[in-house]
Amino acid sequence: MTPLRLAFLALAIWGAVHPMYWFLRHMRETGTGLGGLIDAWYVNASTTGLTWDLTIAAIALTVWVLAEAISRKAWWHLVAIPATFCIGVSCGLPLYLFLRSGRASA
């Protein structure tokens, strides 16, 4: 495995674990669950802007993954889409780059 692929894999793992730590911490501290977390995304203009920024990035990544998965017939790469929407762009993007940089998909 190349250093670049290792970097993408490490970033995907970090992008899954680190944000999830903060999400779970928030839900535990407030006791509001997922609904409260989503409400917090719109608590002020700054968080709303960040939420929309990440949503648009997630949609752009999804379009890219779909287009390349179809053209390359690399169906396994579609796993980056649920990773993006269930965890975040910080996991989905490096995960996709890791998958895409493999020999089988070149």
Backbone atoms as SQL, in Angstrom:
CREATE TABLE atoms (id INTEGER PRIMARY KEY, chain TEXT, resi INTEGER, resn TEXT, atom TEXT, x REAL, y REAL, z REAL);
INSERT INTO atoms VALUES
  (1, 'A', 1, 'MET', 'N', 0.854, -1.178, 0.000),
  (2, 'A', 1, 'MET', 'CA', 0.000, 0.000, 0.000),
  (3, 'A', 1, 'MET', 'C', 0.900, 1.242, 0.000),
  (4, 'A', 2, 'THR', 'N', 0.576, 2.183, -0.859),
  (5, 'A', 2, 'THR', 'CA', 1.390, 3.388, -0.985),
  (6, 'A', 2, 'THR', 'C', 1.148, 4.323, 0.198),
  (7, 'A', 3, 'PRO', 'N', 2.098, 5.229, 0.442),
  (8, 'A', 3, 'PRO', 'CA', 1.898, 6.209, 1.520),
  (9, 'A', 3, 'PRO', 'C', 0.645, 7.070, 1.307),
  (10, 'A', 4, 'LEU', 'N', 0.342, 7.377, 0.053),
  (11, 'A', 4, 'LEU', 'CA', -0.847, 8.183, -0.235),
  (12, 'A', 4, 'LEU', 'C', -2.116, 7.432, 0.161),
  (13, 'A', 5, 'ARG', 'N', -2.189, 6.151, -0.204),
  (14, 'A', 5, 'ARG', 'CA', -3.366, 5.346, 0.169),
  (15, 'A', 5, 'ARG', 'C', -3.479, 5.228, 1.685),
  (16, 'A', 6, 'LEU', 'N', -2.352, 5.052, 2.370),
  (17, 'A', 6, 'LEU', 'CA', -2.369, 4.987, 3.837),
  (18, 'A', 6, 'LEU', 'C', -2.873, 6.299, 4.434),
  (19, 'A', 7, 'ALA', 'N', -2.452, 7.412, 3.821),
  (20, 'A', 7, 'ALA', 'CA', -2.921, 8.722, 4.296),
  (21, 'A', 7, 'ALA', 'C', -4.430, 8.845, 4.122),
  (22, 'A', 8, 'PHE', 'N', -4.951, 8.430, 2.963),
  (23, 'A', 8, 'PHE', 'CA', -6.402, 8.483, 2.732),
  (24, 'A', 8, 'PHE', 'C', -7.147, 7.596, 3.733),
  (25, 'A', 9, 'LEU', 'N', -6.631, 6.406, 3.984),
  (26, 'A', 9, 'LEU', 'CA', -7.265, 5.494, 4.937),
  (27, 'A', 9, 'LEU', 'C', -7.247, 6.081, 6.347),
  (28, 'A', 10, 'ALA', 'N', -6.111, 6.634, 6.739),
  (29, 'A', 10, 'ALA', 'CA', -6.007, 7.250, 8.069),
  (30, 'A', 10, 'ALA', 'C', -6.976, 8.423, 8.207),
  (31, 'A', 11, 'LEU', 'N', -7.085, 9.235, 7.159),
  (32, 'A', 11, 'LEU', 'CA', -8.016, 10.370, 7.194),
  (33, 'A', 11, 'LEU', 'C', -9.463, 9.903, 7.252),
  (34, 'A', 12, 'ALA', 'N', -9.791, 8.824, 6.551),
  (35, 'A', 12, 'ALA', 'CA', -11.156, 8.287, 6.592),
  (36, 'A', 12, 'ALA', 'C', -11.494, 7.799, 7.999),
  (37, 'A', 13, 'ILE', 'N', -10.554, 7.120, 8.634),
  (38, 'A', 13, 'ILE', 'CA', -10.788, 6.640, 10.007),
  (39, 'A', 13, 'ILE', 'C', -10.908, 7.809, 10.962),
  (40, 'A', 14, 'TRP', 'N', -10.003, 8.768, 10.854),
  (41, 'A', 14, 'TRP', 'CA', -10.068, 9.958, 11.704),
  (42, 'A', 14, 'TRP', 'C', -11.371, 10.722, 11.445),
  (43, 'A', 15, 'GLY', 'N', -11.746, 10.816, 10.182),
  (44, 'A', 15, 'GLY', 'CA', -12.981, 11.515, 9.805),
  (45, 'A', 15, 'GLY', 'C', -14.232, 10.810, 10.280),
  (46, 'A', 16, 'ALA', 'N', -14.133, 9.537, 10.606),
  (47, 'A', 16, 'ALA', 'CA', -15.269, 8.808, 11.174),
  (48, 'A', 16, 'ALA', 'C', -15.294, 8.939, 12.692),
  (49, 'A', 17, 'VAL', 'N', -14.143, 8.778, 13.317),
  (50, 'A', 17, 'VAL', 'CA', -14.071, 8.706, 14.777),
  (51, 'A', 17, 'VAL', 'C', -14.189, 10.081, 15.439),
  (52, 'A', 18, 'HIS', 'N', -13.424, 11.047, 14.976),
  (53, 'A', 18, 'HIS', 'CA', -13.367, 12.349, 15.655),
  (54, 'A', 18, 'HIS', 'C', -14.704, 13.093, 15.648),
  (55, 'A', 19, 'PRO', 'N', -15.343, 13.281, 14.504),
  (56, 'A', 19, 'PRO', 'CA', -16.648, 13.951, 14.535),
  (57, 'A', 19, 'PRO', 'C', -17.692, 13.166, 15.337),
  (58, 'A', 20, 'MET', 'N', -17.664, 11.843, 15.219),
  (59, 'A', 20, 'MET', 'CA', -18.641, 11.031, 15.941),
  (60, 'A', 20, 'MET', 'C', -18.482, 11.193, 17.450),
  (61, 'A', 21, 'TYR', 'N', -17.247, 11.339, 17.914),
  (62, 'A', 21, 'TYR', 'CA', -17.002, 11.590, 19.339),
  (63, 'A', 21, 'TYR', 'C', -17.768, 12.834, 19.789),
  (64, 'A', 22, 'TRP', 'N', -17.661, 13.914, 19.018),
  (65, 'A', 22, 'TRP', 'CA', -18.321, 15.167, 19.391),
  (66, 'A', 22, 'TRP', 'C', -19.835, 15.072, 19.271),
  (67, 'A', 23, 'PHE', 'N', -20.319, 14.378, 18.233),
  (68, 'A', 23, 'PHE', 'CA', -21.767, 14.200, 18.086),
  (69, 'A', 23, 'PHE', 'C', -22.337, 13.424, 19.267),
  (70, 'A', 24, 'LEU', 'N', -21.687, 12.321, 19.608),
  (71, 'A', 24, 'LEU', 'CA', -22.165, 11.505, 20.736),
  (72, 'A', 24, 'LEU', 'C', -22.056, 12.255, 22.055),
  (73, 'A', 25, 'ARG', 'N', -20.980, 13.011, 22.213),
  (74, 'A', 25, 'ARG', 'CA', -20.819, 13.815, 23.432),
  (75, 'A', 25, 'ARG', 'C', -21.959, 14.831, 23.565),
  (76, 'A', 26, 'HIS', 'N', -22.282, 15.499, 22.470),
  (77, 'A', 26, 'HIS', 'CA', -23.366, 16.481, 22.499),
  (78, 'A', 26, 'HIS', 'C', -24.688, 15.810, 22.865),
  (79, 'A', 27, 'MET', 'N', -24.972, 14.685, 22.232),
  (80, 'A', 27, 'MET', 'CA', -26.242, 14.001, 22.501),
  (81, 'A', 27, 'MET', 'C', -26.301, 13.502, 23.946),
  (82, 'A', 28, 'ARG', 'N', -25.172, 13.040, 24.480),
  (83, 'A', 28, 'ARG', 'CA', -25.133, 12.575, 25.864),
  (84, 'A', 28, 'ARG', 'C', -25.330, 13.742, 26.846),
  (85, 'A', 29, 'GLU', 'N', -24.668, 14.871, 26.569),
  (86, 'A', 29, 'GLU', 'CA', -24.747, 16.025, 27.470),
  (87, 'A', 29, 'GLU', 'C', -26.124, 16.667, 27.458),
  (88, 'A', 30, 'THR', 'N', -26.758, 16.735, 26.305),
  (89, 'A', 30, 'THR', 'CA', -28.058, 17.409, 26.218),
  (90, 'A', 30, 'THR', 'C', -29.218, 16.454, 26.429),
  (91, 'A', 31, 'GLY', 'N', -28.984, 15.165, 26.215),
  (92, 'A', 31, 'GLY', 'CA', -30.045, 14.182, 26.368),
  (93, 'A', 31, 'GLY', 'C', -31.143, 14.297, 25.325),
  (94, 'A', 32, 'THR', 'N', -30.841, 14.962, 24.218),
  (95, 'A', 32, 'THR', 'CA', -31.867, 15.205, 23.205),
  (96, 'A', 32, 'THR', 'C', -31.802, 14.245, 22.022),
  (97, 'A', 33, 'GLY', 'N', -30.779, 13.420, 21.964),
  (98, 'A', 33, 'GLY', 'CA', -30.668, 12.462, 20.879),
  (99, 'A', 33, 'GLY', 'C', -30.372, 13.107, 19.543),
  (100, 'A', 34, 'LEU', 'N', -30.667, 12.362, 18.492),
  (101, 'A', 34, 'LEU', 'CA', -30.370, 12.818, 17.131),
  (102, 'A', 34, 'LEU', 'C', -31.168, 14.067, 16.762),
  (103, 'A', 35, 'GLY', 'N', -32.412, 14.139, 17.202),
  (104, 'A', 35, 'GLY', 'CA', -33.233, 15.321, 16.907),
  (105, 'A', 35, 'GLY', 'C', -32.624, 16.598, 17.466),
  (106, 'A', 36, 'GLY', 'N', -32.110, 16.510, 18.692),
  (107, 'A', 36, 'GLY', 'CA', -31.460, 17.667, 19.303),
  (108, 'A', 36, 'GLY', 'C', -30.178, 18.044, 18.589),
  (109, 'A', 37, 'LEU', 'N', -29.451, 17.029, 18.106),
  (110, 'A', 37, 'LEU', 'CA', -28.229, 17.304, 17.359),
  (111, 'A', 37, 'LEU', 'C', -28.559, 18.037, 16.063),
  (112, 'A', 38, 'ILE', 'N', -29.575, 17.578, 15.372),
  (113, 'A', 38, 'ILE', 'CA', -29.971, 18.238, 14.124),
  (114, 'A', 38, 'ILE', 'C', -30.468, 19.655, 14.402),
  (115, 'A', 39, 'ASP', 'N', -31.224, 19.848, 15.476),
  (116, 'A', 39, 'ASP', 'CA', -31.660, 21.203, 15.844),
  (117, 'A', 39, 'ASP', 'C', -30.462, 22.117, 16.092),
  (118, 'A', 40, 'ALA', 'N', -29.399, 21.566, 16.697),
  (119, 'A', 40, 'ALA', 'CA', -28.207, 22.368, 16.989),
  (120, 'A', 40, 'ALA', 'C', -27.504, 22.821, 15.715),
  (121, 'A', 41, 'TRP', 'N', -27.692, 22.095, 14.622),
  (122, 'A', 41, 'TRP', 'CA', -27.063, 22.487, 13.359),
  (123, 'A', 41, 'TRP', 'C', -27.641, 23.791, 12.824),
  (124, 'A', 42, 'TYR', 'N', -28.799, 24.189, 13.333),
  (125, 'A', 42, 'TYR', 'CA', -29.470, 25.401, 12.843),
  (126, 'A', 42, 'TYR', 'C', -29.676, 26.430, 13.938),
  (127, 'A', 43, 'VAL', 'N', -28.856, 26.367, 14.984),
  (128, 'A', 43, 'VAL', 'CA', -29.047, 27.240, 16.136),
  (129, 'A', 43, 'VAL', 'C', -28.701, 28.710, 15.839),
  (130, 'A', 44, 'ASN', 'N', -27.799, 28.952, 14.901),
  (131, 'A', 44, 'ASN', 'CA', -27.473, 30.336, 14.525),
  (132, 'A', 44, 'ASN', 'C', -26.987, 30.355, 13.075),
  (133, 'A', 45, 'ALA', 'N', -26.715, 31.553, 12.569),
  (134, 'A', 45, 'ALA', 'CA', -26.339, 31.694, 11.157),
  (135, 'A', 45, 'ALA', 'C', -25.035, 30.968, 10.842),
  (136, 'A', 46, 'SER', 'N', -24.109, 30.959, 11.779),
  (137, 'A', 46, 'SER', 'CA', -22.823, 30.309, 11.551),
  (138, 'A', 46, 'SER', 'C', -22.975, 28.793, 11.390),
  (139, 'A', 47, 'THR', 'N', -23.699, 28.164, 12.292),
  (140, 'A', 47, 'THR', 'CA', -23.869, 26.715, 12.191),
  (141, 'A', 47, 'THR', 'C', -24.761, 26.344, 11.009),
  (142, 'A', 48, 'THR', 'N', -25.730, 27.178, 10.704),
  (143, 'A', 48, 'THR', 'CA', -26.574, 26.918, 9.535),
  (144, 'A', 48, 'THR', 'C', -25.742, 26.989, 8.256),
  (145, 'A', 49, 'GLY', 'N', -24.884, 27.991, 8.155),
  (146, 'A', 49, 'GLY', 'CA', -24.003, 28.115, 6.993),
  (147, 'A', 49, 'GLY', 'C', -23.073, 26.920, 6.859),
  (148, 'A', 50, 'LEU', 'N', -22.497, 26.480, 7.973),
  (149, 'A', 50, 'LEU', 'CA', -21.620, 25.324, 7.947),
  (150, 'A', 50, 'LEU', 'C', -22.388, 24.059, 7.556),
  (151, 'A', 51, 'THR', 'N', -23.608, 23.925, 8.067),
  (152, 'A', 51, 'THR', 'CA', -24.441, 22.769, 7.721),
  (153, 'A', 51, 'THR', 'C', -24.708, 22.733, 6.221),
  (154, 'A', 52, 'TRP', 'N', -25.080, 23.870, 5.650),
  (155, 'A', 52, 'TRP', 'CA', -25.342, 23.908, 4.211),
  (156, 'A', 52, 'TRP', 'C', -24.066, 23.698, 3.402),
  (157, 'A', 53, 'ASP', 'N', -22.942, 24.226, 3.863),
  (158, 'A', 53, 'ASP', 'CA', -21.666, 24.037, 3.196),
  (159, 'A', 53, 'ASP', 'C', -21.349, 22.543, 3.097),
  (160, 'A', 54, 'LEU', 'N', -21.504, 21.826, 4.199),
  (161, 'A', 54, 'LEU', 'CA', -21.218, 20.393, 4.220),
  (162, 'A', 54, 'LEU', 'C', -22.252, 19.587, 3.433),
  (163, 'A', 55, 'THR', 'N', -23.498, 20.045, 3.447),
  (164, 'A', 55, 'THR', 'CA', -24.539, 19.353, 2.681),
  (165, 'A', 55, 'THR', 'C', -24.267, 19.450, 1.183),
  (166, 'A', 56, 'ILE', 'N', -23.907, 20.628, 0.731),
  (167, 'A', 56, 'ILE', 'CA', -23.596, 20.821, -0.693),
  (168, 'A', 56, 'ILE', 'C', -22.361, 20.019, -1.076),
  (169, 'A', 57, 'ALA', 'N', -21.342, 20.004, -0.215),
  (170, 'A', 57, 'ALA', 'CA', -20.143, 19.205, -0.482),
  (171, 'A', 57, 'ALA', 'C', -20.498, 17.719, -0.543),
  (172, 'A', 58, 'ALA', 'N', -21.379, 17.260, 0.339),
  (173, 'A', 58, 'ALA', 'CA', -21.790, 15.851, 0.343),
  (174, 'A', 58, 'ALA', 'C', -22.537, 15.497, -0.936),
  (175, 'A', 59, 'ILE', 'N', -23.382, 16.391, -1.408),
  (176, 'A', 59, 'ILE', 'CA', -24.115, 16.147, -2.655),
  (177, 'A', 59, 'ILE', 'C', -23.152, 16.112, -3.844),
  (178, 'A', 60, 'ALA', 'N', -22.193, 17.041, -3.877),
  (179, 'A', 60, 'ALA', 'CA', -21.202, 17.051, -4.965),
  (180, 'A', 60, 'ALA', 'C', -20.374, 15.767, -4.955),
  (181, 'A', 61, 'LEU', 'N', -19.972, 15.320, -3.771),
  (182, 'A', 61, 'LEU', 'CA', -19.221, 14.072, -3.660),
  (183, 'A', 61, 'LEU', 'C', -20.063, 12.892, -4.135),
  (184, 'A', 62, 'THR', 'N', -21.337, 12.884, -3.788),
  (185, 'A', 62, 'THR', 'CA', -22.238, 11.805, -4.203),
  (186, 'A', 62, 'THR', 'C', -22.359, 11.743, -5.723),
  (187, 'A', 63, 'VAL', 'N', -22.516, 12.886, -6.362),
  (188, 'A', 63, 'VAL', 'CA', -22.601, 12.929, -7.822),
  (189, 'A', 63, 'VAL', 'C', -21.314, 12.384, -8.442),
  (190, 'A', 64, 'TRP', 'N', -20.176, 12.785, -7.886),
  (191, 'A', 64, 'TRP', 'CA', -18.886, 12.328, -8.392),
  (192, 'A', 64, 'TRP', 'C', -18.737, 10.809, -8.216),
  (193, 'A', 65, 'VAL', 'N', -19.049, 10.317, -7.028),
  (194, 'A', 65, 'VAL', 'CA', -18.941, 8.874, -6.767),
  (195, 'A', 65, 'VAL', 'C', -19.853, 8.093, -7.713),
  (196, 'A', 66, 'LEU', 'N', -21.092, 8.539, -7.856),
  (197, 'A', 66, 'LEU', 'CA', -22.024, 7.851, -8.759),
  (198, 'A', 66, 'LEU', 'C', -21.514, 7.844, -10.196),
  (199, 'A', 67, 'ALA', 'N', -21.067, 8.993, -10.676),
  (200, 'A', 67, 'ALA', 'CA', -20.594, 9.090, -12.060),
  (201, 'A', 67, 'ALA', 'C', -19.407, 8.166, -12.294),
  (202, 'A', 68, 'GLU', 'N', -18.463, 8.155, -11.375),
  (203, 'A', 68, 'GLU', 'CA', -17.282, 7.313, -11.560),
  (204, 'A', 68, 'GLU', 'C', -17.581, 5.842, -11.329),
  (205, 'A', 69, 'ALA', 'N', -18.438, 5.530, -10.379),
  (206, 'A', 69, 'ALA', 'CA', -18.776, 4.129, -10.126),
  (207, 'A', 69, 'ALA', 'C', -19.466, 3.527, -11.348),
  (208, 'A', 70, 'ILE', 'N', -20.333, 4.307, -11.982),
  (209, 'A', 70, 'ILE', 'CA', -21.032, 3.822, -13.174),
  (210, 'A', 70, 'ILE', 'C', -20.056, 3.680, -14.342),
  (211, 'A', 71, 'SER', 'N', -19.229, 4.698, -14.569),
  (212, 'A', 71, 'SER', 'CA', -18.315, 4.636, -15.724),
  (213, 'A', 71, 'SER', 'C', -17.220, 3.590, -15.546),
  (214, 'A', 72, 'ARG', 'N', -16.758, 3.384, -14.313),
  (215, 'A', 72, 'ARG', 'CA', -15.694, 2.412, -14.054),
  (216, 'A', 72, 'ARG', 'C', -16.237, 1.035, -13.681),
  (217, 'A', 73, 'LYS', 'N', -17.547, 0.969, -13.465),
  (218, 'A', 73, 'LYS', 'CA', -18.182, -0.259, -12.969),
  (219, 'A', 73, 'LYS', 'C', -17.526, -0.714, -11.666),
  (220, 'A', 74, 'ALA', 'N', -17.209, 0.268, -10.822),
  (221, 'A', 74, 'ALA', 'CA', -16.585, 0.024, -9.520),
  (222, 'A', 74, 'ALA', 'C', -17.669, 0.180, -8.457),
  (223, 'A', 75, 'TRP', 'N', -18.545, -0.795, -8.376),
  (224, 'A', 75, 'TRP', 'CA', -19.727, -0.696, -7.516),
  (225, 'A', 75, 'TRP', 'C', -19.366, -0.620, -6.032),
  (226, 'A', 76, 'TRP', 'N', -18.255, -1.213, -5.641),
  (227, 'A', 76, 'TRP', 'CA', -17.828, -1.191, -4.251),
  (228, 'A', 76, 'TRP', 'C', -17.580, 0.244, -3.769),
  (229, 'A', 77, 'HIS', 'N', -17.232, 1.142, -4.678),
  (230, 'A', 77, 'HIS', 'CA', -16.962, 2.530, -4.326),
  (231, 'A', 77, 'HIS', 'C', -18.212, 3.255, -3.816),
  (232, 'A', 78, 'LEU', 'N', -19.383, 2.701, -4.108),
  (233, 'A', 78, 'LEU', 'CA', -20.631, 3.320, -3.651),
  (234, 'A', 78, 'LEU', 'C', -20.758, 3.331, -2.133),
  (235, 'A', 79, 'VAL', 'N', -19.939, 2.550, -1.439),
  (236, 'A', 79, 'VAL', 'CA', -19.959, 2.545, 0.022),
  (237, 'A', 79, 'VAL', 'C', -19.592, 3.928, 0.585),
  (238, 'A', 80, 'ALA', 'N', -18.934, 4.749, -0.214),
  (239, 'A', 80, 'ALA', 'CA', -18.576, 6.104, 0.226),
  (240, 'A', 80, 'ALA', 'C', -19.810, 6.996, 0.392),
  (241, 'A', 81, 'ILE', 'N', -20.902, 6.672, -0.286),
  (242, 'A', 81, 'ILE', 'CA', -22.107, 7.506, -0.184),
  (243, 'A', 81, 'ILE', 'C', -22.760, 7.378, 1.185),
  (244, 'A', 82, 'PRO', 'N', -23.080, 6.175, 1.681),
  (245, 'A', 82, 'PRO', 'CA', -23.627, 6.114, 3.035),
  (246, 'A', 82, 'PRO', 'C', -22.631, 6.591, 4.091),
  (247, 'A', 83, 'ALA', 'N', -21.334, 6.376, 3.860),
  (248, 'A', 83, 'ALA', 'CA', -20.342, 6.895, 4.807),
  (249, 'A', 83, 'ALA', 'C', -20.412, 8.415, 4.872),
  (250, 'A', 84, 'THR', 'N', -20.659, 9.042, 3.734),
  (251, 'A', 84, 'THR', 'CA', -20.746, 10.507, 3.687),
  (252, 'A', 84, 'THR', 'C', -21.973, 11.020, 4.424),
  (253, 'A', 85, 'PHE', 'N', -23.125, 10.410, 4.196),
  (254, 'A', 85, 'PHE', 'CA', -24.354, 10.927, 4.791),
  (255, 'A', 85, 'PHE', 'C', -24.611, 10.420, 6.203),
  (256, 'A', 86, 'CYS', 'N', -24.060, 9.272, 6.570),
  (257, 'A', 86, 'CYS', 'CA', -24.260, 8.752, 7.929),
  (258, 'A', 86, 'CYS', 'C', -23.171, 9.203, 8.892),
  (259, 'A', 87, 'ILE', 'N', -21.983, 9.479, 8.373),
  (260, 'A', 87, 'ILE', 'CA', -20.877, 9.918, 9.224),
  (261, 'A', 87, 'ILE', 'C', -20.507, 11.352, 8.892),
  (262, 'A', 88, 'GLY', 'N', -20.141, 11.606, 7.642),
  (263, 'A', 88, 'GLY', 'CA', -19.803, 12.958, 7.238),
  (264, 'A', 88, 'GLY', 'C', -18.855, 12.978, 6.059),
  (265, 'A', 89, 'VAL', 'N', -18.716, 14.146, 5.468),
  (266, 'A', 89, 'VAL', 'CA', -17.810, 14.341, 4.343),
  (267, 'A', 89, 'VAL', 'C', -16.375, 14.046, 4.785),
  (268, 'A', 90, 'SER', 'N', -16.070, 14.298, 6.055),
  (269, 'A', 90, 'SER', 'CA', -14.722, 14.058, 6.559),
  (270, 'A', 90, 'SER', 'C', -14.349, 12.586, 6.536),
  (271, 'A', 91, 'CYS', 'N', -15.312, 11.709, 6.456),
  (272, 'A', 91, 'CYS', 'CA', -15.066, 10.275, 6.303),
  (273, 'A', 91, 'CYS', 'C', -15.281, 9.840, 4.854),
  (274, 'A', 92, 'GLY', 'N', -16.366, 10.282, 4.247),
  (275, 'A', 92, 'GLY', 'CA', -16.726, 9.821, 2.908),
  (276, 'A', 92, 'GLY', 'C', -15.727, 10.188, 1.830),
  (277, 'A', 93, 'LEU', 'N', -15.209, 11.410, 1.860),
  (278, 'A', 93, 'LEU', 'CA', -14.265, 11.829, 0.823),
  (279, 'A', 93, 'LEU', 'C', -12.945, 11.061, 0.908),
  (280, 'A', 94, 'PRO', 'N', -12.268, 11.024, 2.060),
  (281, 'A', 94, 'PRO', 'CA', -11.029, 10.244, 2.075),
  (282, 'A', 94, 'PRO', 'C', -11.254, 8.751, 1.845),
  (283, 'A', 95, 'LEU', 'N', -12.403, 8.234, 2.273),
  (284, 'A', 95, 'LEU', 'CA', -12.713, 6.827, 2.000),
  (285, 'A', 95, 'LEU', 'C', -12.812, 6.593, 0.497),
  (286, 'A', 96, 'TYR', 'N', -13.516, 7.466, -0.204),
  (287, 'A', 96, 'TYR', 'CA', -13.633, 7.322, -1.649),
  (288, 'A', 96, 'TYR', 'C', -12.264, 7.450, -2.325),
  (289, 'A', 97, 'LEU', 'N', -11.466, 8.405, -1.894),
  (290, 'A', 97, 'LEU', 'CA', -10.134, 8.566, -2.488),
  (291, 'A', 97, 'LEU', 'C', -9.268, 7.336, -2.227),
  (292, 'A', 98, 'PHE', 'N', -9.414, 6.741, -1.043),
  (293, 'A', 98, 'PHE', 'CA', -8.707, 5.498, -0.740),
  (294, 'A', 98, 'PHE', 'C', -9.149, 4.394, -1.695),
  (295, 'A', 99, 'LEU', 'N', -10.446, 4.225, -1.847),
  (296, 'A', 99, 'LEU', 'CA', -10.962, 3.171, -2.733),
  (297, 'A', 99, 'LEU', 'C', -10.561, 3.415, -4.180),
  (298, 'A', 100, 'ARG', 'N', -10.647, 4.661, -4.611),
  (299, 'A', 100, 'ARG', 'CA', -10.357, 5.015, -5.998),
  (300, 'A', 100, 'ARG', 'C', -8.887, 4.851, -6.341),
  (301, 'A', 101, 'SER', 'N', -8.021, 5.016, -5.350),
  (302, 'A', 101, 'SER', 'CA', -6.578, 4.941, -5.615),
  (303, 'A', 101, 'SER', 'C', -6.044, 3.514, -5.629),
  (304, 'A', 102, 'GLY', 'N', -6.920, 2.545, -5.433),
  (305, 'A', 102, 'GLY', 'CA', -6.497, 1.145, -5.467),
  (306, 'A', 102, 'GLY', 'C', -6.168, 0.694, -6.869),
  (307, 'A', 103, 'ARG', 'N', -5.342, -0.342, -6.970),
  (308, 'A', 103, 'ARG', 'CA', -4.922, -0.870, -8.280),
  (309, 'A', 103, 'ARG', 'C', -6.097, -1.375, -9.107),
  (310, 'A', 104, 'ALA', 'N', -7.065, -2.016, -8.436),
  (311, 'A', 104, 'ALA', 'CA', -8.177, -2.622, -9.158),
  (312, 'A', 104, 'ALA', 'C', -9.053, -1.594, -9.856),
  (313, 'A', 105, 'SER', 'N', -9.051, -0.352, -9.327),
  (314, 'A', 105, 'SER', 'CA', -9.937, 0.658, -9.914),
  (315, 'A', 105, 'SER', 'C', -9.202, 1.605, -10.839),
  (316, 'A', 106, 'ALA', 'N', -7.938, 1.378, -11.074),
  (317, 'A', 106, 'ALA', 'CA', -7.140, 2.299, -11.893),
  (318, 'A', 106, 'ALA', 'C', -7.446, 2.176, -13.367);
